[in-house]
Amino acid sequence: MPSAKVNPNEMNPSQRQASEWSARQRGEHELEQAKHALRQMTGRRIREQDPGELRAQNDPAQPVRREGHWNAITFEERVQHYKIQLLQRQLDELRSRDKTERTGGTPSRKLYQQPNTKRVRVYANGSRAEQAVSVRANSLQELMDVAELRLGLGKRARTLFSSDGQRLFQFEELQQEQLVCVSTSSHFVGASDLRRQRQIRAAWARADQNDVALSSTPNPRINVDPFAPALPE
């Protein structure tokens, strides 16, 4: 016969502590299980070495996109990473409450305040702001980590910019629902840069269709070929 559930308000301090300790242990176990599942997903993706497929899309800035490459984080991995974040926050709250009760102090007012979570809209550097997605975070580093997964950057997010190209250094600078550009480098690519890139691509496409031959004379002073590939940064 199953035992009746005990009302938490009717528990004595030792029973309440044992119940919260059990909840903490369950939380730690679920967190480790979620991390192990994420490691397995990542290991399978890397082990398979899938080259992916090239797919056309209606975006002049990026006409072709590679999908399914083994370097790209899968949707399932992003969901699992988000689940791990939620479990970690719940576990941190349990640990904080347990620490307060063990020290015999009164619960801090901060336990009853809303966490410093901000909801912003992020988009990848070099893409259009209309492609932004909403994320939540408690710090700049967490924001970059979550944005890296949600946007599928493939590289480590390093810099955050406002929509007008101003670099963001402090989490306190962010406003709720602000539009944030996430970059894997230290350079900002704005709307004017995107328009210029589209114009260059369109000019090259017209030149190719009309069989226009382009030539240039190297500058004798700096000896740089204007049609040579760009030097690495």
C-alpha positions as CSV (number, residue, x, y, z in Angstrom):
1,M,0.0,0.0,0.0
2,P,1.6,3.3,-1.0
3,S,2.4,5.7,1.8
4,A,0.4,8.9,2.1
5,K,2.1,12.1,1.0
6,V,3.1,14.4,3.8
7,N,2.3,18.1,3.7
8,P,5.6,20.0,3.7
9,N,4.0,22.5,6.2
10,E,3.4,19.7,8.7
11,M,7.0,18.4,8.6
12,N,9.4,18.9,11.4
13,P,12.8,20.5,10.6
14,S,14.6,17.2,10.3
15,Q,11.9,15.7,7.9
16,R,12.0,18.9,5.8
17,Q,15.8,18.8,5.6
18,A,15.7,15.1,4.6
19,S,13.1,15.8,1.9
20,E,15.1,18.7,0.5
21,W,18.3,16.6,0.6
22,S,16.5,13.9,-1.4
23,A,15.4,16.5,-3.9
24,R,18.9,17.8,-4.2
25,Q,20.3,14.3,-4.8
26,R,17.6,13.7,-7.5
27,G,18.5,17.0,-9.1
28,E,22.3,16.1,-9.1
29,H,21.5,12.7,-10.6
30,E,19.2,14.2,-13.4
31,L,21.9,16.8,-14.2
32,E,24.6,14.1,-14.6
33,Q,22.3,12.0,-16.7
34,A,21.6,15.0,-19.0
35,K,25.3,15.9,-19.3
36,H,26.1,12.3,-20.1
37,A,23.4,12.2,-22.8
38,L,24.8,15.4,-24.3
39,R,28.3,13.9,-24.4
40,Q,26.9,10.9,-26.2
41,M,25.1,13.0,-28.8
42,T,28.3,15.1,-29.4
43,G,30.5,12.0,-29.6
44,R,28.2,10.3,-32.2
45,R,28.1,13.4,-34.4
46,I,31.9,13.8,-34.3
47,R,32.5,10.1,-34.9
48,E,30.3,9.9,-37.9
49,Q,32.2,12.7,-39.7
50,D,29.1,13.5,-41.9
51,P,30.1,16.0,-44.6
52,G,26.5,17.3,-44.8
53,E,24.7,18.7,-47.8
54,L,24.7,22.1,-49.6
55,R,21.2,23.6,-49.9
56,A,20.2,26.7,-51.8
57,Q,18.2,29.4,-50.0
58,N,16.6,32.7,-50.9
59,D,19.2,34.9,-49.2
60,P,21.5,37.1,-51.3
61,A,23.9,37.4,-48.4
62,Q,24.2,33.6,-48.1
63,P,22.8,31.9,-51.2
64,V,24.1,28.4,-50.2
65,R,24.0,26.8,-46.7
66,R,25.6,23.6,-45.6
67,E,23.3,21.4,-43.5
68,G,24.1,18.4,-41.4
69,H,27.9,18.9,-41.3
70,W,29.5,17.1,-38.4
71,N,30.9,20.4,-37.1
72,A,27.4,21.9,-36.8
73,I,25.6,21.4,-33.5
74,T,22.4,19.5,-34.0
75,F,19.0,20.7,-32.8
76,E,18.8,17.8,-30.3
77,E,22.1,19.0,-28.8
78,R,20.8,22.5,-28.4
79,V,17.6,21.2,-26.7
80,Q,19.7,19.1,-24.4
81,H,22.0,22.0,-23.6
82,Y,19.0,24.1,-22.6
83,K,17.7,21.3,-20.4
84,I,21.0,21.2,-18.6
85,Q,20.9,24.9,-18.0
86,L,17.4,24.5,-16.4
87,L,18.5,21.6,-14.2
88,Q,21.6,23.5,-13.1
89,R,19.5,26.5,-12.1
90,Q,17.1,24.4,-10.1
91,L,20.0,22.6,-8.4
92,D,21.7,25.9,-7.5
93,E,18.4,27.1,-5.9
94,L,18.2,23.9,-3.8
95,R,21.9,24.2,-2.7
96,S,21.4,27.9,-1.7
97,R,18.3,27.1,0.3
98,D,20.0,24.1,2.0
99,K,23.1,26.3,2.9
100,T,20.9,29.0,4.4
101,E,19.0,26.4,6.6
102,R,22.2,24.7,7.7
103,T,23.8,27.9,8.9
104,G,20.7,28.7,10.9
105,G,20.2,32.1,9.3
106,T,17.0,33.6,8.0
107,P,16.4,33.2,4.3
108,S,17.9,36.1,2.3
109,R,15.4,38.4,0.5
110,K,17.3,37.6,-2.7
111,L,15.8,34.1,-2.6
112,Y,12.4,35.6,-3.2
113,Q,13.5,38.1,-5.8
114,Q,13.4,37.3,-9.5
115,P,16.8,36.3,-10.9
116,N,18.7,38.8,-13.0
117,T,17.5,37.1,-16.2
118,K,17.1,39.1,-19.4
119,R,15.3,38.1,-22.5
120,V,17.0,39.5,-25.7
121,R,16.8,38.8,-29.4
122,V,20.1,37.6,-31.0
123,Y,21.2,37.2,-34.6
124,A,24.5,36.1,-36.1
125,N,27.0,38.7,-37.3
126,G,26.7,39.2,-41.0
127,S,23.0,38.0,-41.2
128,R,19.8,40.0,-41.2
129,A,18.2,41.2,-38.0
130,E,14.9,39.7,-39.1
131,Q,16.5,36.3,-38.4
132,A,16.9,37.0,-34.7
133,V,15.7,34.5,-32.1
134,S,14.8,35.0,-28.5
135,V,17.1,33.7,-25.7
136,R,17.3,34.2,-21.9
137,A,20.5,34.5,-19.9
138,N,21.9,35.7,-16.6
139,S,25.3,36.9,-17.8
140,L,27.2,37.9,-21.0
141,Q,29.0,34.5,-21.1
142,E,25.8,32.6,-20.7
143,L,24.2,34.7,-23.4
144,M,27.0,33.9,-25.8
145,D,26.9,30.2,-25.0
146,V,23.1,30.0,-25.5
147,A,23.3,32.2,-28.7
148,E,26.0,30.0,-30.1
149,L,23.8,27.0,-29.8
150,R,20.6,28.6,-30.9
151,L,22.2,30.2,-34.0
152,G,24.4,27.2,-34.9
153,L,27.4,29.4,-35.3
154,G,29.9,26.4,-35.5
155,K,32.5,28.6,-33.8
156,R,32.9,30.0,-30.3
157,A,31.0,33.3,-29.8
158,R,33.5,35.9,-28.8
159,T,31.8,39.4,-29.1
160,L,28.4,41.0,-28.6
161,F,27.3,44.1,-30.5
162,S,24.2,46.3,-30.4
163,S,22.3,46.5,-33.6
164,D,24.1,49.8,-34.5
165,G,27.6,48.2,-34.0
166,Q,28.4,49.3,-30.5
167,R,30.3,46.6,-28.6
168,L,28.7,45.4,-25.4
169,F,31.0,44.8,-22.4
170,Q,28.7,44.6,-19.4
171,F,25.5,42.5,-18.9
172,E,23.9,45.6,-17.2
173,E,24.1,47.4,-20.6
174,L,21.5,45.1,-22.0
175,Q,17.8,45.9,-22.0
176,Q,14.9,43.5,-22.1
177,E,14.0,42.5,-25.7
178,Q,17.1,44.3,-27.0
179,L,18.4,43.3,-30.4
180,V,21.9,41.9,-30.0
181,C,24.4,40.8,-32.7
182,V,26.6,37.8,-31.8
183,S,30.0,37.5,-33.5
184,T,32.7,34.9,-33.6
185,S,35.2,37.7,-34.3
186,S,35.9,41.2,-33.2
187,H,34.4,42.8,-36.4
188,F,30.9,44.0,-36.8
189,V,29.1,43.5,-40.1
190,G,26.2,45.9,-40.4
191,A,23.3,46.5,-42.8
192,S,25.4,48.8,-45.0
193,D,28.1,46.1,-45.2
194,L,25.5,43.5,-46.2
195,R,24.1,45.8,-49.0
196,R,27.6,46.4,-50.3
197,Q,28.3,42.7,-50.4
198,R,25.1,42.1,-52.3
199,Q,26.0,44.8,-54.8
200,I,29.4,43.3,-55.3
201,R,28.0,39.8,-55.8
202,A,25.4,41.2,-58.2
203,A,28.0,43.1,-60.2
204,W,30.2,39.9,-60.5
205,A,27.1,37.9,-61.5
206,R,26.3,40.4,-64.3
207,A,29.9,40.5,-65.4
208,D,30.0,36.7,-65.6
209,Q,26.8,36.6,-67.6
210,N,28.0,39.2,-70.1
211,D,31.5,37.6,-70.3
212,V,33.1,40.8,-69.2
213,A,36.9,40.5,-68.7
214,L,38.3,42.4,-65.8
215,S,41.9,43.4,-65.6
216,S,43.9,45.5,-63.2
217,T,47.3,47.1,-63.0
218,P,49.2,46.5,-59.7
219,N,50.1,49.6,-57.7
220,P,53.9,50.0,-58.0
221,R,54.1,51.6,-54.6
222,I,52.3,49.0,-52.5
223,N,52.4,46.0,-55.0
224,V,48.9,44.8,-54.1
225,D,46.6,43.0,-56.6
226,P,43.0,44.2,-56.0
227,F,41.6,40.9,-57.2
228,A,43.8,38.8,-55.0
229,P,42.2,36.8,-52.1
230,A,41.9,38.8,-48.9
231,L,44.7,38.2,-46.4
232,P,43.9,36.3,-43.2
233,E,43.2,38.4,-40.2
